[in-house]
């Protein structure tokens, strides 16, 4: 119910900002349709995933431990991250891709980041990678293989002894195009991810 009220208030605010003289206003049509569905109880709220505050707190806590020696050298602007969840091993628990997009973590070759287990433990720390990362449909050691771009080339990243390799650029080069059935994660440049401080 609370979500419906928040959606209703947001929609009303958007609607009030629109030009009321424009009868062909697409936003007006969408607002009216959503309002009627929200009031009638038929609006589909499942498309908007709830923000996972537990995941954010877990990642924040882990980054403060992992980067303890780096934090004194960082500016306030350096201390933020993006994340995306993906179940890499089909255990019904999401792992966390954690990325950065500032000068402390990024250079001419790419950026660094982490892949964390659902409990916050580190699966992988990677360096010199461009975003997004692609999750393939093939797997090694029960974890999906990844395609990571480094130096303008894709590299095939496979789980080895419970870890993904840390330096994608020295792994096997991917031949051909990125398969259509891959899933993009941490598409920082094209998607609007929320930024979190740590």
C-alpha positions in Angstrom: 0.0 0.0 0.0 2.8 2.4 0.9 4.4 1.8 -2.5 1.1 2.6 -4.3 0.8 5.8 -2.4 4.4 6.8 -3.2 3.8 6.0 -6.9 0.6 8.0 -6.9 2.3 11.0 -5.3 5.1 10.8 -7.9 2.7 10.5 -10.8 0.7 13.4 -9.6 3.8 15.5 -9.2 4.9 14.6 -12.8 1.4 15.3 -14.1 1.2 18.7 -12.5 4.5 19.7 -14.2 3.3 18.9 -17.7 1.8 21.4 -20.1 -1.9 20.9 -19.7 -2.8 22.5 -23.1 -1.0 19.7 -25.0 -3.8 17.1 -25.7 -1.4 14.7 -27.3 0.9 14.5 -24.3 2.2 11.0 -23.9 3.1 11.5 -20.2 -0.5 12.6 -19.5 -1.8 9.4 -21.0 0.6 7.3 -19.1 -0.2 9.1 -15.9 -3.9 8.7 -16.3 -3.5 5.0 -17.1 -1.2 4.4 -14.2 -3.4 6.4 -11.8 -6.5 4.4 -12.7 -4.6 1.1 -12.3 -3.1 2.2 -9.0 -6.4 3.3 -7.6 -8.1 0.2 -8.9 -5.4 -2.0 -7.4 -4.3 -3.5 -10.7 -1.0 -1.7 -11.2 2.0 -4.0 -11.6 4.7 -3.0 -9.2 6.9 -6.0 -9.8 8.9 -4.2 -12.5 10.4 -1.9 -9.9 12.8 -4.1 -7.8 13.0 -3.1 -4.2 16.3 -1.5 -3.1 18.3 -4.1 -1.2 19.5 -2.2 1.9 21.0 -5.3 3.4 23.2 -5.9 0.3 24.3 -2.2 0.3 25.3 -2.4 4.0 27.1 -5.8 3.4 29.1 -4.4 0.5 29.8 -1.1 2.3 31.1 -3.0 5.4 33.3 -5.3 3.2 34.8 -2.4 1.2 35.7 -0.7 4.4 37.7 -3.8 5.4 39.1 -4.6 1.9 40.2 -1.0 1.3 41.3 -0.1 4.8 44.8 0.9 3.8 43.6 2.8 0.8 40.8 4.9 2.5 43.2 7.5 4.0 44.5 8.4 0.5 41.0 8.6 -1.0 38.9 11.8 -1.4 35.2 11.8 -0.6 34.5 11.6 -4.3 36.5 8.4 -4.6 34.5 6.6 -1.9 31.5 5.4 -3.8 30.5 2.2 -5.6 27.9 0.7 -7.9 26.7 -2.8 -7.6 24.5 -5.3 -9.4 23.3 -8.7 -8.2 23.5 -11.9 -10.3 23.2 -15.6 -9.3 26.4 -16.9 -10.8 26.2 -20.5 -9.5 22.4 -21.2 -9.5 22.2 -21.6 -5.8 19.3 -19.2 -5.5 21.5 -16.6 -3.8 22.8 -13.6 -5.7 26.4 -12.7 -5.8 27.4 -9.0 -6.0 29.3 -7.3 -8.8 30.9 -4.2 -7.3 32.4 -1.5 -9.5 33.9 2.0 -9.4 34.1 4.8 -11.9 36.5 7.3 -10.5 40.2 8.1 -10.9 41.3 6.3 -7.8 40.0 2.9 -9.2 40.2 3.6 -12.9 43.0 4.4 -15.3 43.6 4.3 -19.1 43.3 0.5 -19.1 40.0 0.3 -17.3 38.7 0.0 -13.7 39.0 -2.4 -10.8 36.2 -4.0 -8.9 35.0 -7.0 -6.9 32.7 -10.0 -7.1 31.4 -10.9 -3.7 29.6 -13.9 -2.4 26.1 -13.4 -0.9 27.8 -13.4 2.6 30.2 -10.7 1.5 33.3 -12.9 1.1 35.5 -12.1 -1.9 35.2 -14.3 -4.9 37.3 -12.1 -7.0 39.1 -8.7 -7.1 39.7 -7.7 -10.7 41.7 -4.9 -12.3 42.0 -3.2 -15.7 38.5 -4.0 -16.9 36.0 -2.0 -18.9 32.3 -2.2 -18.0 29.9 -3.8 -18.6 30.9 -7.4 -17.7 29.1 -10.1 -19.6 27.8 -13.3 -17.9 27.8 -16.2 -20.4 25.6 -19.3 -20.4 28.6 -21.7 -20.2 30.1 -22.6 -16.8 33.2 -23.8 -15.1 33.3 -25.2 -11.6 29.6 -24.6 -11.4 30.0 -20.8 -11.9 29.1 -19.0 -15.1 32.0 -17.9 -17.3 32.4 -14.2 -17.8 33.5 -12.0 -20.7 35.5 -9.0 -19.5 36.9 -6.3 -21.8 40.4 -5.1 -21.3 42.5 -3.1 -23.8 39.7 -3.1 -26.3 39.5 -6.9 -26.4 37.2 -9.4 -24.7 38.7 -12.1 -22.5 37.1 -15.4 -21.5 37.2 -15.5 -17.7 36.6 -19.0 -16.1 36.5 -20.0 -12.5 39.8 -21.6 -11.3 40.0 -23.2 -7.9 37.1 -21.3 -6.5 38.2 -17.9 -7.9 37.9 -15.9 -11.1 41.3 -14.6 -12.3 42.1 -11.1 -11.2 43.7 -9.8 -14.3 41.4 -10.3 -17.3 43.9 -9.0 -19.9 46.1 -12.1 -19.5 43.3 -14.6 -19.9 42.2 -16.3 -23.1 41.0 -13.8 -25.8 37.4 -14.2 -26.9 37.1 -14.9 -30.6 34.0 -13.5 -32.3 31.1 -11.4 -31.1 29.6 -11.4 -27.7 26.8 -14.0 -27.8 23.3 -12.7 -27.7 22.3 -14.9 -24.8 24.9 -13.2 -22.4 23.7 -10.9 -19.6 25.3 -7.5 -19.1 26.1 -6.6 -15.5 27.5 -3.4 -14.2 26.6 -1.5 -17.4 27.8 1.7 -15.6 28.0 3.9 -18.7 24.6 3.1 -20.2 22.4 2.4 -17.2 21.5 4.7 -14.4 22.9 3.0 -11.3 22.5 4.4 -7.9 25.8 5.5 -6.3 26.6 4.4 -2.7 29.2 5.8 -0.4 31.5 3.7 1.8 
